[in-house]
Amino acid sequence: MNSSRYSTAYPLGIALVCVCLCAFGIVRYEGRLDAEAGSAAAPISLPPPILPIAPLPQASAPPADANQTVVVQPGDSLALIFSREGLSAQSLHRLVNANPLGAQLAKIAPGEEFSFLRDEDDRLQSLSYSPNPLRTLKFSREGSRFRGEEIILEPQRKTVYKHGIIDHSLFTASQRAGLPDLVAMELARIFQWDIDFVLDIRDGDSFYVLLEEEYLEGEFIGFGNILAAEFINQGDSYRAARYVGPNDEANYFDPKGRSMRKAFLRAPVSFTRISSNFNLRRKHPLWKSSMPHRGIDYAAPRGTPILASGDGVVTKASKTRANGNYVVLRHGEQFVTKYLHMSRFARGIRAGKRVQQGDTIGYVGATGWATGPHLHYEFLVNGVHQNPRTVKLPDAEPVPAAEAERFQESTAPLLASLSAHRNQSLLAVGR
């Protein structure tokens, strides 16, 4: 035995025993004195017994029969959400392949919500996705598969009137009138064939709109369709009304039944400015020599979608040293459009592909002979280049003659109501 360790521990042990005995003796002695004196002294209080400490409550998982809700965050995909929530990749695969609705889950956007239910084994039993308050996609497990159904709620609608005067931009004026940017974009879309909303808008231009407000169980949930609208641009008035044909297809027409839609878009890209106009005597910025510029250059951020300006067929989707990545579309026998300097083609764009007006055919870039990201756009009529901004564009199909009476019965009250509201607005300003 180690004598030094023992010599130290032994006196300490004796001391501890003595302390305990003394304490016990004092307790017994005080108790005996109290008993002899017949004292009514309170019994000696001993320290309370030490009780075991209860563990802190732990957060528990939701019960198996409770719906859980997830809000889509920026950058989220359904796969990322499933991984974060501990749901299996197998359930995800079966869900997105639940025809015909499963594929729509690829279009989720930030702020939207999912609710889902899992069983006691953490298997997904059902999932609901609401892209907007009126539409819900619900998927329920049936054996090893999921069955999807679409639930559409019908809102209460109220027709309202809005009016704005532009002193900076259409979006600023719309916000002052109590309209969100989505309504402003729809307004621009209706009149885009007659008005260039980048180059033609001026301070003092104005708009008058008759549109729907939508309510669900008495709560305002947003704006619905624009029913009728008038836009005053540099003193010229353009009017349009929404008409739903016998086939339930809705389009906008002027008061005489002519389509607001033209056969071609004026500008097939959302641009920031025109960097080079149509000019047959232009000096080329790279080669410093006179080279005709047979199109318009629309400057836009790299990657901006480029749209087919009209219905047509892709005759070329290729690349050259000068043009970079480019696409040529043929629209019937008379018209050809060309799109140059793309960063890349849209998926599926190749010779022989049919496209419709507004389809994405590529993305803005600076390939070929280009000094910066832009779209070079050309418009040919019977093989001759025309200025895309000034060429007279053919109209789309008007209201069929057989529907003329029905069209007037549907749209005349809307346009009359719009005019009445507009006149009241002008009278109020005059006061």
N, C-alpha and C positions, 0 to 999 in steps of 0.2 A: 504494500500500500504506500502511496506517496505521502510521506509524513508531513510535508509543508502544507499540502491541501487539507489533510485531516486536522492539523493543528489550528487552522483558520476556521474550518467548519464547525469544530466541536464547541468552542465558546459561544458561537452564534446560536447553535441549537439549544444550549443550556439557557441562554438569555430568553429565547422565544418561549420555552416551557415555563419559565418563571413569570413572564408577563401574563401568560394565559392563566396560571394558577392564582396569581394576585387578583386578576380581574374576577375570577370565579369566587374567590374568598370574599371580596368586597360585596358582591351581590348577595351571597349567603348571609353575611354579617348584617347588612342593612335590613334584610328581610327579618332576621331574628329580632333586632331592636324594635322594629315596627310591631311585631307580634307581641313582645313583652309589654310594650307601652299601650297596647290596645289602640294604636293610632289608626285613624281612618285615612291614612295617607293613600294616595292613588297607587295602584300597582305599578310596578316598574314597567316602563314602555320599552319593549325590545324593537330593534329595527324591523321593518316589514320584510317579509320573505321576498327574495328576488324571484320574479316571475319570468318565464321565457318570453322573449320579444317576438311578437307576431311579425311575420315577413310582410314587407310592403306589397300592396296589391300590384300585380303585373298586368300590363295591357294584354288583352286576349283577342284572338282573331274573331271576326264577326261570325255569328252563328251560321250554320250551313244554309239556313233558309232566309238569310237576310241579303237584300240587294246591296251591292257595292257600286259606288259611282266614281268614275274617273274623268277628269277634265283633260282634254288633249292640250299638251304643251307645244310651244314652237319646236320644230324639229322632230316631233314624235311621228312614229309610224305604228301601225297596229302590231307589228312584230315587237317593237320596242316596248309598247305598253304591256303586251302579254308577258314578256320577259320580266318586266318590273313587277308585275302583279303575281308572278309565280304560276302563270297558266301555261299549259303545255303547248309545244310547237305542233303536236299532232292535232290538238283542238283548233289551232289557228288554221292549219292546212284545210281541215274539213269545213271550217267556217267560211273561208274565202272561196271555197269551191261549191258552196251551197247555191246552186243555180236557181233563178237568174240574178239574185240580189247580192250574193256574196262579193262579187267583184267591185261593187260600189263602196265597200269598206276601204278601198285603196285611196279614196278621195277625201279622207278625214282632214279637218282643218283645225288650227289652234282655237281654243275656246269652246269647241263642241264637246258634248258629253256622251260617255258610255255608261250604261248600268249593266251589271252582270250578276248572275247567280251561280254558285258552285255547290256541289254536294259535299258530304262529310269526307269524301276522299279527295277533295280539292279539284274534282273534274268539273269543267264548265258545263252548265246545264242550259243556260239561256243568256242571250246578250241582246240589248236594245241600244240602238244608235239613232239619235235625232239630229239630222243636219240642220233642221230649223224647227220652230215650235209647232208647225203644222204637219210635219212628216216624220214618221218613225219607222225604222227598219228593225224588225224583231226576228231573232233566230232562236229556235228551240231544238234541243237534242231529241232525236228520234232514233234510238238504238245507237249505231256508230256514226250517224249522219246528223246534219242540222237542216231544218226546214225553215226557210225565210218567208216572211210576209211583210207587206207594206201597209202601214196604217196612215190614212190621210184624214186630218181633221178639217172641217169646214169652218172658217172664221166668220165673224160678223163683219160686214163691210159698211163703211160710211164714206160718201163722196165729199171731198174737201177741195178748196181752191187755194193756190199759192201763186205769189207774184214776186218777181225779183228784178232789180236793175243792176246791171254790171258796172262796177267801177274799178275792178281789178281783174277778176277772173270769174268764170262760170261757177266754180266750186265755192268761192267766197260768197258770191251772191246767193247761191242755193242754201248755204249754211245760215245766212242771215234770214232767209225765208223759212227756216225750220226744216229744211230737207237734207237728208244725208247724201254723201258723195255718190252712193249707188244710184239714187234717183237722178242726180246730175249727169251721171254717165249714161243712163238710159235716155235722158232728154237729148244728149249729144248724139247718141246712136240713132235716134229717130230722124234727126235733121242732118246727119253727117254727109249725105250725098249732095246737099245744097249749100252747106256752110262748112268751111274749114275752121274748126274750133281752136286751132293753133294760130293760124295767120289772119283769119277774117274778123275775129271778135274785137269789138271796140268798146271803150267806156261809153255808157249811155244805152247800149243794147239792152233789151229786156225780154223777159219770158213770162208767160201766163200758163198755168197748168191746172187741169182738173184731174184729180187722181184719187185712188182709194186709200183709206186708212183701214187697217185690219185689227180686229179685237178678238181675243180668246177668253171666254168667261169674264167679259167686261174689262179685261186688261189689254192695253195697247201693245201690240207686238211688232208693228212696223207698217211700212207702206206697201201697197199692192201695185196694181197696174196703173200706168198713165192712160187715162181715158181720152183726153183731148189736150192739145197744146198749141200754143202760138209762140213763135220766136221772131223778134224784130232785130234784124242785123243790118246795120248801116242804112236804116230807113226802109229796108225791104221786109215785108211780112211773109212768113211761112207758117201754114196751119196744117195740122194733122189730127186725125181721129183714129181710134182703134176700132177695127172691125173684125169680128169673128165669123168666118165663112161657114157654110153648111157642113164642111168637113172638120169643124172645130179648130181650124188653123187661124191664129190671130196675126194680123199685119196692120201697118199704118198706111193710111191713104189721105190725100188732100180732099177738100170738100167735093171735088168733081169725080172722085173715085180713081184718080191716078195714084199709082203706088209711090210712096215716099222713097222706097228702095229703088236704086238704079241698078243697071246690070253690072256696074263696076264701082268699086270703092275709089274715092279720089286719092286717098293715101293708104297704101297697104301696110303701114307700120305706124306705131305710136312714136312720133319723132319729137325731138326737142327744138330743131330748127332746120331750115333748108340750107345746106352748105354750098350747094351749087344748083342754079336754075337751068332750065332748058335753054340752050344757047348754041346756035349753029356756028357761031364765030368765036367760041371760047378759046382762050389760051390755056393749055393743059398745065396744071400746077406742078407736075413732075418733069415734063419734057420741055416746058417753056416754048411750045410752038402752037400754032393755031390748029386746034382739033375740035371739030363739032362735038357738042355735048348734047346727045340726042335723048336725054332723060333728065330726071331730077334726082339729086342726092339728098336723102333724108338722114341727117345726123341723129343717131340714137345710141344709147348705151349698148355695149357688146352683149349679145345674148337676147336682145329684145325680139319677141316673135315677129316673123314676117308672114303676112296673110295673103292668101290668094285673093286678088282684087275682084275676081268674078268666077262663075262656074266654068270649068274647062278641063282639059286633059294635059298632063305633063308630056311635053315632047322632048325635053332635055333636062337632065339633072347631072351636071358634069363639072369639070374644072379645067380652066386654062390659065396660062401665065398672066394674061391681062385681066380676065374676068374673075379670077379666083373661083370659088364655089358659086355656081349660078344655076338658075332654073328658068325654063321657058315654058309658058302655058299657051295653048291655043284655045280660043273661045269661039267656036263655030267657024264659019268661013271667012269672016271679016277681020277679027280682032286677035292680036297676039300681045302678051305682056312678058317682060323680062325682068329678072331679079338678080342683081350681081353683088359680089363681094361678101357672100354669106360666111359666117364662121363654120356652119355645118347645116346639113339638110335635116328636116323633120323626119321622124320615123316613117318608113314606108314610101317616101317620095322617090319615085323612079319613073323612067319613061313608060308611058301607057297608063299611069295612075290617074284616075278621075278625082277631081277635087271640087269642092263647093266654095262659093264666096265666103270668106272668113276663116277657112281652114288654115292652120299653120303649115307652111311649106318649108320654113327654114328659120335661121336666127341671124341677127345682125352681127357682122364681123368686119374685118379689114383685109381679107384675102385678095390676092391679085394686085393690080395697080391701084392701091388705096393709101391715102395719107392718114386715115383714122377710121374708126368704126362708123359705118354708114350703110344705107341701102341705096344702090343706084337702080332706079326704076324706069323702065321704058314702056311706051304704049304705042302700038302700031295699028293703023287702020288700012286695010288692003295693002300691006307691005310698006307703008309710009309712016315714018315716025311723027307723032303728034305730041304737043305739050300736054302731059297728064293733068296739069292743073286747069287748063282752059278748054280742052277738047269737049265737045258736047257729048255727054254720055247717054246711051240709049236707056229708056225707061224699062223697068221690070213690068210684068203683066199687070194691067189695070183690073179693077173689079169687072168680072164678066157681065156682059149686057143682061143676061138672064137674072143676075142678082142686083141690078141697079136699084130697083124699088126697095128691096130688103135692105140694101146698104143705106139708102136715104132714111128709111124709118129708124135704123139703128143709130146712125151717126148725127143726123140733123139735131136732135135734142141735146146731144153733148156739145156740139159746136155753138148752139144757141145759148146754152148755159154758160159756156166759156166766155162768149161775147158779153153777156149780161154782167158777169163778174168783172170782166176787164173794164167795161164802161164805168162801173161803180168805183173801181180803183182809180181810174183817170179823173173822175169827178172829185174823189177824196183828195187827190193830189192838187187839183185845181183850187180847192178851198184853202 
